[in-house]
Amino acid sequence: MPAWATIYLLLYFLTVVGGAWYVSRLNFATHLLAMDALSSVILAYLFCGYWIPQIVETIGWGAPIGLVVALGWTIYSWKKVYTDPKFLSRVMEEEEARRDHSTEESSEITTEQLHSATRASLWVTAFCNLPAYVFGALAVWKWLQ
């Protein structure tokens, strides 16, 4: 595996763990966190499988199934998180309530700021996941050949 791929994989896991830690503070449902973690592990495994085909061969049909599950979960969770205004409002209310109990000053976030932040988050997430999806899909494609 090339050095850049190893660095990407380390940064990918750092962002996944950091994101999971932050999201867990927002009282997301446990099943959402578990599915996000599983999806990330599948993608990382398949990403590595591009350079180490034996690991894809080991799981056989689990590779394309895993890729479809990860993609399906990503689409579902993005739709849930980024397009459901009730979901975003509930998360922001919980975050505000958590801030009210701390010594920090609470700050009012406008709906426009919330939508801007969620759009930015969507693009950053998509950009960060793109190499994992591309090389994971290529690994599955090579195995199917």
C-alpha positions in Angstrom: 0.0 0.0 0.0 1.5 3.4 -0.9 2.4 5.9 1.8 -0.4 8.3 0.8 -3.0 5.6 1.2 -1.6 4.7 4.7 -1.7 8.4 5.7 -5.3 8.7 4.3 -6.4 5.6 6.2 -4.9 7.0 9.5 -6.6 10.4 8.9 -9.8 8.6 8.0 -9.9 6.7 11.2 -9.0 9.9 13.2 -12.0 11.7 11.7 -14.3 8.7 12.2 -13.3 8.4 15.9 -13.4 12.2 16.4 -16.8 12.4 14.7 -18.2 9.5 16.7 -17.0 11.1 19.9 -18.6 14.5 19.0 -21.8 13.0 17.8 -22.1 10.8 20.9 -22.1 14.0 23.0 -25.1 15.1 21.0 -27.2 12.1 22.2 -27.5 10.5 18.8 -29.2 7.1 18.8 -26.9 4.3 19.5 -27.9 2.4 16.4 -27.0 5.4 14.2 -23.5 5.5 15.8 -23.1 1.7 15.4 -24.1 1.7 11.8 -21.8 4.6 11.0 -18.9 2.8 12.7 -19.7 -0.4 10.8 -20.0 1.5 7.5 -16.6 3.2 8.2 -14.9 -0.2 9.0 -16.3 -1.8 5.8 -15.0 1.1 3.7 -11.6 1.1 5.3 -11.4 -2.7 4.8 -12.3 -2.4 1.1 -10.0 0.5 0.7 -7.1 -1.6 1.9 -8.4 -4.4 -0.3 -7.5 -2.5 -3.4 -3.8 -2.9 -2.6 -4.1 -6.2 -0.8 -6.6 -8.3 -2.8 -6.3 -11.3 -0.5 -8.4 -9.5 2.1 -11.2 -9.0 -0.3 -10.9 -12.6 -1.5 -11.2 -13.8 2.1 -14.7 -12.4 2.5 -15.8 -13.2 -1.0 -19.4 -12.0 -1.6 -19.2 -10.1 1.6 -17.2 -7.5 -0.2 -19.9 -6.3 -2.7 -22.6 -6.8 -0.1 -20.6 -4.7 2.3 -20.0 -2.0 -0.3 -23.8 -1.8 -1.0 -24.6 -1.8 2.7 -22.1 1.0 3.4 -23.3 3.1 0.4 -27.0 2.5 1.4 -26.3 3.5 5.0 -24.4 6.6 3.9 -27.3 7.7 1.6 -29.9 7.0 4.4 -27.9 8.8 7.1 -27.1 11.8 4.9 -30.7 12.1 4.0 -31.7 11.8 7.7 -29.1 14.2 9.0 -28.9 16.7 6.3 -32.5 17.0 5.0 -34.7 16.3 8.0 -35.3 19.7 9.7 -36.9 18.1 12.7 -33.8 15.9 13.2 -31.5 18.9 13.0 -33.7 21.0 15.3 -33.8 18.3 17.9 -30.0 18.0 17.8 -29.5 21.7 18.1 -32.0 21.9 21.0 -30.2 19.2 22.9 -26.9 20.9 22.3 -28.3 24.2 23.5 -29.7 22.5 26.6 -26.3 21.0 27.3 -24.7 24.4 27.0 -27.2 25.9 29.4 -26.1 23.5 32.1 -22.4 24.3 31.6 -20.6 27.5 32.5 -20.3 28.5 28.8 -22.4 31.2 27.4 -25.0 29.9 25.0 -25.1 31.4 21.6 -28.1 31.6 19.3 -27.7 29.9 16.0 -29.9 31.0 13.2 -31.6 28.6 10.8 -29.5 30.0 8.0 -26.3 29.3 9.9 -27.5 25.8 10.7 -28.3 25.1 7.0 -24.9 26.5 5.9 -23.1 24.4 8.5 -24.9 21.3 7.5 -24.2 21.9 3.8 -20.5 22.4 4.6 -20.5 19.3 6.7 -22.0 17.3 3.9 -19.4 18.4 1.4 -16.5 17.8 3.8 -17.9 14.3 4.6 -18.4 13.5 0.9 -14.9 14.7 0.1 -13.3 12.7 2.9 -15.2 9.5 2.1 -14.6 9.7 -1.7 -11.2 7.9 -1.8 -12.6 5.1 0.4 -15.6 4.6 -1.9 -13.5 4.8 -5.1 -10.8 2.4 -4.1 -13.2 0.2 -2.2 -15.4 -0.1 -5.3 -12.3 -0.8 -7.5 -11.3 -3.5 -5.1 -14.7 -5.1 -5.4 -14.7 -4.7 -9.2 -11.3 -6.4 -9.4 -12.6 -9.3 -7.3 -15.7 -9.7 -9.4 -13.6 -9.9 -12.5 
